[in-house]
Amino acid sequence: MSYIARLSALRLLYTFVPSTKKAYFIAASWNDCCDAEFTDGASDAGGQIVVTGKGEPRFEEALLQAQERAPQSIAVKIGFDDAEARKIFAGSDFTLMPSSFEPCGLSQMYAQRFGSLPIGHRTGGLAETIVDGETGFLFDQASAPGFLGSLCRAFSTFGMKDRLDRMRRAAMAQAFNWRQSAKSYADIYRSSI
């Protein structure tokens, strides 16, 4: 699995939602939403966050500070392990992609293949590969409130097993390969001669 250099971390978020008495596992690409509002909010809600990845020093430092504030619910391991990342995708229900911009993005495609529904900012490759409400969730405003709004939609869907299963099947059925693109290029070529 490869990552764009500015991608800051991959993490597993385990959160318990008291009102539903259910736990949720979330793999996340951590980029521009690495702030105290999110980490403290997840911790205050009873969540546990495990972060593993390597990225921009300012994000790594913010995550380490979050761990210091709430060591009982936030753990950070700076570094990246491909096998660990795949296990996180495979074991998660959702993958968080709060990027301000994302020219392509691979994590949401990997996540969908594993049945982990991506929650991403409606930008670039995320907007092109996530179908809102069908193969994942998109949010318009690149902000913690916009991001958390999508999390609430995802958690609501998690409580609707049939809908969640339909979305997972649709996400896993996505074809992220060159077949369709090659066919389109071949059609254009044939029509020009």
C-alpha positions as CSV (number, residue, x, y, z in Angstrom):
1,M,0.0,0.0,0.0
2,S,1.4,3.4,-0.9
3,Y,0.5,6.8,0.5
4,I,0.8,10.3,-0.8
5,A,3.7,12.0,1.0
6,R,1.6,14.6,2.7
7,L,-0.7,11.9,4.2
8,S,0.0,12.0,7.8
9,A,-1.1,8.8,9.4
10,L,-3.3,5.8,9.3
11,R,-5.1,5.0,12.5
12,L,-7.7,2.8,14.0
13,L,-10.4,4.6,15.9
14,Y,-12.5,2.6,18.2
15,T,-15.4,4.5,19.6
16,F,-18.2,3.5,21.9
17,V,-21.4,5.4,21.4
18,P,-23.2,5.2,24.8
19,S,-26.7,5.9,23.3
20,T,-26.5,2.8,21.1
21,K,-24.3,0.7,23.4
22,K,-22.3,-0.2,20.2
23,A,-18.7,0.0,19.4
24,Y,-17.4,1.1,16.0
25,F,-14.0,0.5,14.5
26,I,-12.7,3.1,12.0
27,A,-9.5,3.2,10.0
28,A,-8.5,6.7,9.2
29,S,-6.2,8.7,7.0
30,W,-5.2,11.6,9.1
31,N,-4.5,14.8,7.2
32,D,-6.0,18.2,7.9
33,C,-8.4,17.2,10.7
34,C,-5.7,16.4,13.2
35,D,-6.8,18.8,15.9
36,A,-7.7,18.7,19.6
37,E,-11.4,19.2,18.8
38,F,-11.6,15.9,17.1
39,T,-9.3,13.8,19.3
40,D,-10.7,15.2,22.5
41,G,-14.3,14.9,21.2
42,A,-13.7,11.2,20.4
43,S,-12.1,10.6,23.7
44,D,-14.8,12.5,25.6
45,A,-17.4,10.4,23.9
46,G,-15.8,7.3,25.3
47,G,-13.8,6.5,22.1
48,Q,-10.3,5.0,21.9
49,I,-8.0,6.1,19.1
50,V,-5.0,4.2,18.0
51,V,-2.8,6.0,15.4
52,T,-0.1,4.3,13.4
53,G,1.6,6.1,10.5
54,K,4.3,8.6,9.5
55,G,3.7,12.0,8.1
56,E,4.1,15.7,8.6
57,P,5.9,16.5,11.9
58,R,3.2,19.0,13.0
59,F,0.5,16.2,12.8
60,E,2.7,13.7,14.5
61,E,3.3,16.2,17.3
62,A,-0.4,17.0,17.6
63,L,-1.2,13.3,17.9
64,L,1.5,12.8,20.5
65,Q,0.0,15.7,22.5
66,A,-3.4,14.2,22.2
67,Q,-2.0,10.9,23.6
68,E,-0.5,12.8,26.5
69,R,-3.9,14.5,27.3
70,A,-5.8,11.2,27.2
71,P,-3.4,8.2,27.5
72,Q,-6.2,5.9,28.5
73,S,-8.0,6.4,25.2
74,I,-5.4,7.6,22.6
75,A,-2.3,5.7,21.6
76,V,0.1,6.8,18.9
77,K,2.8,4.8,17.1
78,I,4.8,6.9,14.7
79,G,5.9,4.7,11.8
80,F,4.2,2.7,9.0
81,D,3.8,-1.0,8.5
82,D,2.0,-2.2,5.3
83,A,0.7,-5.4,6.9
84,E,-0.6,-3.6,9.9
85,A,-2.4,-1.0,7.6
86,R,-4.1,-3.8,5.7
87,K,-5.3,-5.4,8.9
88,I,-6.7,-2.1,10.0
89,F,-8.6,-1.7,6.7
90,A,-9.9,-5.2,6.9
91,G,-11.0,-4.9,10.5
92,S,-12.6,-1.5,10.3
93,D,-16.1,-0.4,9.5
94,F,-15.2,3.0,8.2
95,T,-12.1,4.8,6.8
96,L,-11.7,8.5,7.5
97,M,-10.3,10.7,4.7
98,P,-10.7,14.3,5.9
99,S,-8.2,15.7,3.4
100,S,-8.5,19.3,2.4
101,F,-7.4,18.3,-1.1
102,E,-6.7,14.9,-2.5
103,P,-5.5,14.7,-6.1
104,C,-6.1,10.9,-6.3
105,G,-6.1,9.0,-3.1
106,L,-5.6,5.3,-2.8
107,S,-6.7,4.6,0.8
108,Q,-10.4,5.0,0.0
109,M,-10.1,2.5,-2.8
110,Y,-8.2,0.0,-0.6
111,A,-10.8,0.6,2.1
112,Q,-13.7,-0.1,-0.3
113,R,-12.1,-3.3,-1.5
114,F,-12.0,-4.5,2.2
115,G,-15.6,-3.3,2.8
116,S,-14.6,-0.4,5.0
117,L,-16.8,2.5,4.0
118,P,-14.8,5.7,3.4
119,I,-15.8,9.0,4.9
120,G,-14.2,11.7,2.9
121,H,-14.2,15.4,2.1
122,R,-15.8,16.0,-1.3
123,T,-12.6,16.9,-3.2
124,G,-10.5,15.5,-6.0
125,G,-10.1,11.7,-6.2
126,L,-12.3,11.2,-3.1
127,A,-15.2,12.8,-4.8
128,E,-14.5,10.7,-7.9
129,T,-14.3,7.3,-6.2
130,I,-16.8,7.6,-3.3
131,V,-20.5,7.6,-4.1
132,D,-22.2,9.5,-1.2
133,G,-24.7,7.2,0.6
134,E,-23.9,4.2,-1.7
135,T,-20.2,3.3,-1.3
136,G,-19.3,5.7,1.5
137,F,-20.0,9.2,2.9
138,L,-18.8,12.6,1.6
139,F,-18.9,16.0,3.4
140,D,-18.7,19.4,1.7
141,Q,-17.0,21.6,4.3
142,A,-13.4,20.8,5.1
143,S,-13.8,21.4,8.8
144,A,-14.1,19.4,12.0
145,P,-17.9,20.0,12.2
146,G,-18.4,18.9,8.5
147,F,-16.3,15.8,9.2
148,L,-18.1,15.0,12.4
149,G,-21.5,15.4,10.6
150,S,-20.4,12.6,8.2
151,L,-19.4,10.5,11.1
152,C,-22.9,10.8,12.6
153,R,-24.4,9.8,9.2
154,A,-22.0,6.8,9.2
155,F,-22.8,5.8,12.7
156,S,-26.6,6.1,12.0
157,T,-26.1,3.8,9.0
158,F,-24.1,1.4,11.1
159,G,-27.3,0.8,13.1
160,M,-29.2,-0.2,9.9
161,K,-27.7,-3.6,9.1
162,D,-29.4,-4.1,5.8
163,R,-28.4,-0.7,4.5
164,L,-24.8,-1.0,5.8
165,D,-24.5,-4.4,4.2
166,R,-25.8,-3.1,0.8
167,M,-23.3,-0.2,1.0
168,R,-20.4,-2.6,1.8
169,R,-21.3,-4.9,-1.1
170,A,-21.5,-1.9,-3.5
171,A,-18.1,-0.6,-2.2
172,M,-16.4,-4.0,-2.6
173,A,-17.9,-4.3,-6.1
174,Q,-16.2,-1.0,-7.3
175,A,-13.8,-1.6,-10.2
176,F,-10.7,0.5,-9.7
177,N,-8.8,-0.7,-12.7
178,W,-7.9,0.3,-16.2
179,R,-10.5,-1.8,-18.0
180,Q,-13.2,0.9,-18.3
181,S,-10.7,3.7,-19.0
182,A,-8.9,1.6,-21.7
183,K,-12.3,0.8,-23.3
184,S,-13.2,4.5,-23.4
185,Y,-9.8,5.4,-25.0
186,A,-10.3,2.6,-27.5
187,D,-13.8,3.8,-28.4
188,I,-12.5,7.4,-28.9
189,Y,-9.6,6.0,-31.1
190,R,-12.0,3.9,-33.2
191,S,-14.4,6.8,-33.7
192,S,-11.6,9.0,-34.9
193,I,-10.4,6.7,-37.7
